Amino acid sequence: MSIPTEIKALHQHLSDELDQQFEAEQALELAQSQAETALDEQQGFCQIGSLDAAGINTKALGKLEQELNMAADEDFADVDEMMRQASMSDTQELDLDSGLVPEGSMVITPSAVELVSEEQEPSADAQLTIGGGRAKGAWNWARGAGGGCIGGRASNTQIVKWSFWFKPTQNRFYSIKPRFVFNGYYIAQANDKWFNCKNAQVRISAMTNVYQFNWKGWRSEDLININRSNVRQNRRLDDSRYTNYPALLGRNDWVKVVCYVKLYVRAQGGGSYAKTDFSTGSNRLMVPYIVVN
């Protein structure tokens, strides 16, 4: 469904509003990260001084850290290539089973698909691959540096956004069910020791918001949520699921439904990696339709 001419200006205004909200959230997260880094630097220098005072050979620990990080870099490259190769086979697209849709329901296809992207950090990368129609591919990754106790963090957020428009026929509560489709993989790798501060985070979320006269509020579901200091996970995410959003709506006034897939990665310390890939080969993200009843 294309965007009706009468609401193109409203569609753009609402999209800009959400983009500004995202930018404000990222600015706040950046300020918090910088404050954490400053505190870590102060505590880290004190820790190094304490280790030296205790007679521990910090130079030897530094050399061991470099060796561990090099081995972890090679391990990540091997695992990532294995997962990329596994993504080259075709993935079957699941069609709508009309028998599962309640009688009288509206099945609405997207009016627009967009990317909302965070600015890149030096050791974080991301990309959007534009596919045809309703399928979009996105990926991002982050790589930590050093021991992780004094800085050495990197993070990135990517959001793919689908927009749907419809007019209710009655004044009542409606059930809005987006269908989210995920085909891709993720990697989280960190090897924390007593002498460093390693961490990897991967979070993949399905989010929905509804607008009629005002925003009704976000509903979010995490499909993957990893936040660990010792982790070595590399798995595919091939999933298709409905989420449910109930909303009280008025008849004959336009309603906008926005669906986000949010990909967040963060890595701390050398040899730590976090990656999502819904772009390589047959990997993709889709919200092909919403069911309204």
RODO-2510 file (C-alpha; in nm, 4 decimals, decimal comma):
residues 293
     n   res          X          Y          Z
     1     m     0,0000     0,0000     0,0000
     2     s     0,1413     0,3388    -0,0994
     3     i     0,1031     0,6467     0,1213
     4     p    -0,2175     0,8370     0,0312
     5     t    -0,1499     1,1891    -0,0942
     6     e    -0,3653     1,3473     0,1745
     7     i    -0,1406     1,2183     0,4550
     8     k     0,2071     1,2385     0,2996
     9     a     0,2915     1,5514     0,4985
    10     l     0,1673     1,3899     0,8215
    11     h     0,3646     1,0740     0,7454
    12     q     0,6854     1,2741     0,7014
    13     h     0,6205     1,4783     1,0154
    14     l     0,5681     1,1660     1,2277
    15     s     0,8771     0,9975     1,0788
    16     d     1,0880     1,3031     1,1589
    17     e     0,9469     1,3068     1,5123
    18     l     1,0532     0,9460     1,5727
    19     d     1,3963     1,0109     1,4210
    20     q     1,4484     1,3059     1,6556
    21     q     1,3462     1,0874     1,9503
    22     f     1,6046     0,8291     1,8435
    23     e     1,8768     1,0949     1,8124
    24     a     1,7954     1,2272     2,1616
    25     e     1,8180     0,8765     2,3084
    26     q     2,1532     0,8174     2,1380
    27     a     2,2892     1,1491     2,2672
    28     l     2,1905     1,0501     2,6215
    29     e     2,3518     0,7055     2,5853
    30     l     2,6706     0,8679     2,4527
    31     a     2,6872     1,1055     2,7488
    32     q     2,6406     0,8143     2,9893
    33     s     2,9106     0,6127     2,8122
    34     q     3,1555     0,9024     2,8299
    35     a     3,0865     0,9430     3,2017
    36     e     3,1457     0,5701     3,2569
    37     t     3,4718     0,5877     3,0615
    38     a     3,5963     0,8822     3,2688
    39     l     3,5169     0,6944     3,5901
    40     d     3,6829     0,3771     3,4597
    41     e     3,9984     0,5695     3,3713
    42     q     4,0232     0,7047     3,7244
    43     q     3,9621     0,3633     3,8841
    44     g     4,1776     0,1805     3,6281
    45     f     4,4875     0,3873     3,6957
    46     c     4,4385     0,3234     4,0666
    47     q     4,4078    -0,0505     3,9977
    48     i     4,7309    -0,0564     3,7966
    49     g     4,9090     0,1232     4,0788
    50     s     4,7723    -0,1291     4,3290
    51     l     4,8923    -0,4220     4,1176
    52     d     5,2392    -0,2731     4,0872
    53     a     5,2478    -0,2097     4,4614
    54     a     5,1529    -0,5746     4,5219
    55     g     5,4520    -0,6868     4,3166
    56     i     5,2479    -0,8175     4,0227
    57     n     5,4238    -0,7924     3,6879
    58     t     5,1787    -0,5733     3,4930
    59     k     5,4008    -0,5805     3,1817
    60     a     5,3732    -0,9587     3,1698
    61     l     4,9965    -0,9285     3,2111
    62     g     4,9915    -0,6794     2,9242
    63     k     5,1779    -0,9232     2,7010
    64     l     4,9395    -1,2046     2,7967
    65     e     4,6464    -0,9731     2,7195
    66     q     4,7810    -0,9072     2,3689
    67     e     4,8235    -1,2798     2,3017
    68     l     4,4710    -1,3572     2,4206
    69     n     4,3285    -1,0748     2,2109
    70     m     4,5052    -1,1927     1,8949
    71     a     4,3709    -1,5455     1,9443
    72     a     4,0203    -1,4053     2,0023
    73     d     4,0436    -1,1930     1,6843
    74     e     4,1279    -1,5018     1,4799
    75     d     3,8508    -1,7005     1,6455
    76     f     3,5921    -1,4330     1,5656
    77     a     3,7042    -1,4123     1,2011
    78     d     3,6709    -1,7909     1,1630
    79     v     3,3283    -1,8044     1,3270
    80     d     3,1988    -1,5055     1,1303
    81     e     3,3108    -1,6600     0,7997
    82     m     3,1440    -1,9898     0,8936
    83     m     2,8176    -1,8093     0,9709
    84     r     2,8409    -1,6047     0,6510
    85     q     2,8860    -1,9160     0,4394
    86     a     2,5873    -2,0789     0,6088
    87     s     2,3801    -1,7730     0,5121
    88     m     2,4312    -1,8245     0,1386
    89     s     2,1630    -2,0932     0,1046
    90     d     1,8128    -1,9793     0,0118
    91     t     1,5583    -1,9219     0,2866
    92     q     1,1983    -2,0067     0,2141
    93     e     0,9614    -1,7144     0,2599
    94     l     0,6561    -1,8104     0,4611
    95     d     0,3323    -1,7001     0,2935
    96     l     0,0273    -1,5732     0,4751
    97     d    -0,1949    -1,8626     0,5815
    98     s    -0,5389    -1,7138     0,5333
    99     g    -0,6864    -1,9910     0,7463
   100     l    -0,5177    -1,8400     1,0519
   101     v    -0,6571    -1,4891     0,9983
   102     p    -0,9927    -1,4269     1,1733
   103     e    -1,2853    -1,3528     0,9442
   104     g    -1,3328    -0,9823     0,8841
   105     s    -0,9705    -0,8915     0,9625
   106     m    -0,7760    -0,6357     0,7623
   107     v    -0,4392    -0,7485     0,6251
   108     i    -0,2310    -0,4355     0,5553
   109     t     0,1040    -0,4199     0,3759
   110     p     0,3736    -0,1540     0,4427
   111     s     0,3550     0,1944     0,2992
   112     a     0,7239     0,2681     0,3614
   113     v     1,0454     0,1058     0,4870
   114     e     1,3276     0,3219     0,6244
   115     l     1,6559     0,2955     0,8152
   116     v     1,7298     0,4925     1,1311
   117     s     2,1050     0,4671     1,1885
   118     e     2,3355     0,5755     1,4680
   119     e     2,6557     0,7545     1,3717
   120     q     2,9503     0,5169     1,3521
   121     e     3,2161     0,4841     1,6197
   122     p     3,5762     0,4089     1,5144
   123     s     3,5451     0,0415     1,6109
   124     a     3,1807    -0,0096     1,5189
   125     d     3,0352    -0,0611     1,1749
   126     a     2,6914    -0,1003     1,0219
   127     q     2,5189    -0,1221     0,6879
   128     l     2,1734    -0,1339     0,5359
   129     t     2,1157    -0,3386     0,2215
   130     i     1,8063    -0,2373     0,0302
   131     g     1,6099    -0,5323    -0,0995
   132     g     1,2924    -0,5422    -0,3038
   133     g     0,9489    -0,4762    -0,1610
   134     r     0,9031    -0,5478     0,2072
   135     a     1,2347    -0,7206     0,2888
   136     k     1,5353    -0,5238     0,4113
   137     g     1,8775    -0,6369     0,5184
   138     a     2,0811    -0,4746     0,7953
   139     w     2,3893    -0,5628     0,9982
   140     n     2,6121    -0,4062     1,2612
   141     w     2,9074    -0,5041     1,4728
   142     a     3,1270    -0,3690     1,7506
   143     r     3,4835    -0,4580     1,8566
   144     g     3,6362    -0,3740     2,1938
   145     a     3,9958    -0,2694     2,2566
   146     g     4,2634    -0,2989     2,5255
   147     g     4,1882    -0,4526     2,8614
   148     g     3,8469    -0,2870     2,8741
   149     c     3,8993    -0,1413     3,2197
   150     i     4,0059     0,1980     3,0827
   151     g     3,7774     0,2743     2,7879
   152     g     3,7993     0,0238     2,5048
   153     r     3,4230     0,0251     2,4393
   154     a     3,2326     0,0381     2,1106
   155     s     2,8589     0,0224     2,0398
   156     n     2,6162     0,0692     1,7533
   157     t     2,2399     0,0771     1,7038
   158     q     2,0530     0,0167     1,3793
   159     i     1,6762     0,0402     1,3354
   160     v     1,4750    -0,0712     1,0339
   161     k     1,1315     0,0893     1,0333
   162     w     0,8113    -0,0219     0,8590
   163     s     0,5093     0,2109     0,8377
   164     f     0,1470     0,1068     0,7835
   165     w    -0,1643     0,3245     0,7353
   166     f    -0,5337     0,2377     0,7627
   167     k    -0,8735     0,3836     0,8582
   168     p    -1,0816     0,2093     1,1254
   169     t    -1,4481     0,1542     1,0408
   170     q    -1,5761     0,1685     1,4013
   171     n    -1,5085     0,3376     1,7351
   172     r    -1,3702     0,0499     1,9429
   173     f    -1,0643    -0,1373     2,0647
   174     y    -0,8626    -0,2980     1,7845
   175     s    -0,6031    -0,5723     1,8009
   176     i    -0,3033    -0,4929     1,5782
   177     k    -0,0742    -0,7889     1,5087
   178     p     0,2460    -0,7206     1,3114
   179     r     0,4229    -1,0231     1,1686
   180     f     0,7994    -0,9962     1,2230
   181     v     1,0303    -1,2213     1,0178
   182     f     1,3964    -1,2692     1,1101
   183     n     1,6528    -1,4590     0,9030
   184     g     2,0109    -1,3978     1,0103
   185     y     2,2711    -1,4626     1,2762
   186     y     2,4388    -1,3043     1,5751
   187     i     2,7732    -1,3410     1,7507
   188     a     2,8653    -1,2457     2,1084
   189     q     3,2218    -1,3053     2,2241
   190     a     3,4040    -1,1957     2,5405
   191     n     3,6630    -1,3638     2,7634
   192     d     3,6814    -1,1808     3,0956
   193     k     3,9722    -1,2473     3,3348
   194     w     4,0588    -1,1175     3,6781
   195     f     4,3019    -0,8675     3,5279
   196     n     4,0719    -0,7191     3,2577
   197     c     3,7126    -0,6030     3,1998
   198     k     3,5571    -0,7789     2,8975
   199     n     3,1915    -0,7737     2,7948
   200     a     2,9730    -0,8346     2,4883
   201     q     2,6131    -0,7314     2,4342
   202     v     2,3663    -0,8189     2,1584
   203     r     2,0027    -0,7160     2,1709
   204     i     1,7519    -0,7767     1,8897
   205     s     1,4099    -0,6235     1,9516
   206     a     1,0698    -0,6112     1,7801
   207     m     0,8909    -0,2840     1,8608
   208     t     0,5516    -0,1341     1,7733
   209     n     0,3854     0,2041     1,8204
   210     v     0,0484     0,3401     1,7022
   211     y    -0,0567     0,6957     1,6173
   212     q    -0,4050     0,8419     1,5926
   213     f    -0,4150     1,2024     1,7144
   214     n    -0,1212     1,1098     1,9452
   215     w     0,1322     0,8313     1,9978
   216     k    -0,0075     0,5458     2,2078
   217     g     0,3327     0,4294     2,3377
   218     w     0,5971     0,1705     2,2495
   219     r     0,5548    -0,2019     2,3061
   220     s     0,8786    -0,3979     2,2773
   221     e     0,9797    -0,7637     2,2779
   222     d     1,3421    -0,8797     2,2895
   223     l     1,4104    -1,1867     2,0785
   224     i     1,7776    -1,1894     2,1818
   225     n     1,9231    -1,0139     2,4864
   226     i     2,2839    -1,1036     2,5745
   227     n     2,4901    -0,9040     2,8242
   228     r     2,7742    -1,1175     2,9560
   229     s     3,1396    -1,0948     3,0520
   230     n     3,2222    -1,4536     2,9556
   231     v     3,0351    -1,5572     2,6450
   232     r     3,0934    -1,7335     2,3162
   233     q     2,7687    -1,7581     2,1222
   234     n     2,7214    -1,7762     1,7463
   235     r     2,3726    -1,8761     1,6436
   236     r     2,1189    -1,8224     1,3703
   237     l     1,7898    -1,6492     1,4329
   238     d     1,5291    -1,7824     1,1912
   239     d     1,1982    -1,6846     1,3429
   240     s     0,8553    -1,5634     1,2379
   241     r     0,6220    -1,4322     1,5054
   242     y     0,3247    -1,2091     1,5683
   243     t     0,3168    -0,9486     1,8425
   244     n    -0,0067    -0,7930     1,9697
   245     y    -0,0868    -0,4253     2,0197
   246     p    -0,4378    -0,3366     2,1512
   247     a    -0,5492     0,0216     2,0841
   248     l    -0,8690     0,2232     2,1200
   249     l    -0,9252     0,3914     1,7818
   250     g    -1,1814     0,6224     1,6259
   251     r    -1,3547     0,5492     1,2954
   252     n    -1,2722     0,7223     0,9666
   253     d    -0,9517     0,8874     1,0939
   254     w    -0,6133     0,7734     0,9679
   255     v    -0,4019     0,5476     1,1892
   256     k    -0,0274     0,4967     1,1512
   257     v     0,1362     0,1785     1,2794
   258     v     0,5158     0,1834     1,3077
   259     c     0,7158    -0,1377     1,3489
   260     y     1,0831    -0,1303     1,4406
   261     v     1,3468    -0,3996     1,4353
   262     k     1,6220    -0,2660     1,6593
   263     l     1,9721    -0,4141     1,6440
   264     y     2,2062    -0,3132     1,9284
   265     v     2,5655    -0,4314     1,9716
   266     r     2,8293    -0,3379     2,2276
   267     a     3,1775    -0,4769     2,2951
   268     q     3,4238    -0,3917     2,5719
   269     g     3,7889    -0,4926     2,5812
   270     g     4,0174    -0,6414     2,3167
   271     g     3,9018    -0,9688     2,1635
   272     s     3,5402    -0,8843     2,2515
   273     y     3,2952    -0,8756     1,9619
   274     a     2,9226    -0,8308     1,9120
   275     k     2,7601    -0,8671     1,5715
   276     t     2,4230    -0,9076     1,4039
   277     d     2,3890    -0,9952     1,0351
   278     f     2,0530    -0,9855     0,8593
   279     s     2,2059    -0,8895     0,5249
   280     t     2,4478    -1,1553     0,3945
   281     g     2,3142    -1,3979     0,1329
   282     s     1,9536    -1,4892     0,2073
   283     n     1,9535    -1,3122     0,5453
   284     r     1,6828    -1,0461     0,5783
   285     l     1,4353    -0,8672     0,8023
   286     m     1,0678    -0,8337     0,7184
   287     v     0,7401    -0,7057     0,8510
   288     p     0,5388    -0,8089     0,5440
   289     y     0,1981    -0,7151     0,6870
   290     i    -0,0088    -0,6406     0,9937
   291     v    -0,3395    -0,8063     1,0820
   292     v    -0,6042    -0,5708     1,2291
   293     n    -0,9238    -0,7013     1,3867
***
